[in-house]
Amino acid sequence: MTTFTIKINERTKAGKAFRAMTETFFKDVKGIEILENSTQTEDEIYNPEFVKMILERGEGINDPEKRKNWTTVNPNDIWGSIL
C-alpha cells in the first residue's frame, strides 16, 4: 500500500477544484481511501520557544521592574529614538 499526503489550500480556486475533483472521482472507489487531517495542534503551528518568549513578555507589560530595560520609541522619530 502507498500513501500520498497532499496539502490543499481550500481558499484558492485551484484548491477548491482539486478537492472537488478528487471527491468526485475517488469517493466510492474500492482500494482508494481519502483521509482528512485538517486539524493541527498548536505545537505543530508555533515554535514552543517563541510562544514561551511572547507569553513572558506579555506578563511583564504592567510590571515596572521588568520594563526598566525596555526602549521607548518615538513613532515620529524612530531612528533618533533607537540611536
C-alpha positions as CSV (number, residue, x, y, z in Angstrom):
1,M,0.0,0.0,0.0
2,T,1.3,3.5,-0.9
3,T,0.3,6.7,1.0
4,F,0.2,10.1,-0.6
5,T,0.0,13.3,1.6
6,I,-1.3,16.3,-0.3
7,K,-1.8,19.7,1.3
8,I,-4.6,21.6,-0.3
9,N,-5.4,25.3,0.3
10,E,-9.1,25.2,0.0
11,R,-9.3,29.0,-0.1
12,T,-7.8,29.1,-3.6
13,K,-9.6,28.3,-6.8
14,A,-7.2,25.5,-7.7
15,G,-7.5,24.0,-4.2
16,K,-11.3,24.0,-4.4
17,A,-11.2,22.5,-7.9
18,F,-8.7,19.8,-6.9
19,R,-10.7,18.9,-3.8
20,A,-14.0,18.6,-5.8
21,M,-12.2,16.5,-8.5
22,T,-10.8,14.0,-6.0
23,E,-14.0,13.6,-4.2
24,T,-15.9,13.1,-7.4
25,F,-13.6,10.6,-8.9
26,F,-12.4,8.6,-5.9
27,K,-15.2,8.8,-3.3
28,D,-16.7,5.3,-3.7
29,V,-13.8,3.6,-5.4
30,K,-12.6,0.4,-3.8
31,G,-8.9,0.4,-2.9
32,I,-8.7,4.2,-2.5
33,E,-9.4,5.8,0.8
34,I,-9.5,9.6,1.3
35,L,-8.4,10.6,4.8
36,E,-8.8,14.1,6.1
37,N,-6.4,15.5,8.7
38,S,-7.2,19.2,8.7
39,T,-6.6,19.8,12.5
40,Q,-3.2,20.8,13.6
41,T,-2.2,21.2,17.2
42,E,-0.6,24.4,18.4
43,D,2.7,22.6,18.7
44,E,2.7,21.9,15.0
45,I,1.9,25.5,14.1
46,Y,4.1,27.6,16.5
47,N,7.6,27.2,17.8
48,P,7.2,26.4,21.6
49,E,10.3,28.6,22.5
50,F,8.8,31.6,20.6
51,V,5.4,31.1,22.4
52,K,7.1,31.0,25.7
53,M,9.1,34.2,25.0
54,I,5.9,36.1,23.9
55,L,4.0,35.0,27.0
56,E,6.8,36.0,29.3
57,R,7.0,39.4,27.7
58,G,3.2,39.8,27.8
59,E,3.3,39.2,31.6
60,G,5.9,42.0,32.0
61,I,3.9,44.8,30.3
62,N,2.4,46.0,33.6
63,D,5.4,45.3,35.8
64,P,7.6,48.5,36.0
65,E,10.6,46.4,37.3
66,K,10.6,44.3,34.1
67,R,10.0,47.4,31.9
68,K,13.1,49.3,33.2
69,N,15.3,47.8,30.4
70,W,12.8,48.5,27.6
71,T,13.5,51.1,25.0
72,T,10.7,53.6,24.3
73,V,10.5,54.5,20.6
74,N,9.0,57.8,19.4
75,P,6.9,56.9,16.3
76,N,7.7,60.3,14.8
77,D,11.5,59.9,15.0
78,I,12.2,56.1,15.1
79,W,15.9,56.3,14.2
80,G,16.5,59.1,16.6
81,S,14.9,57.1,19.4
82,I,16.9,54.0,18.7
83,L,20.3,55.6,18.3
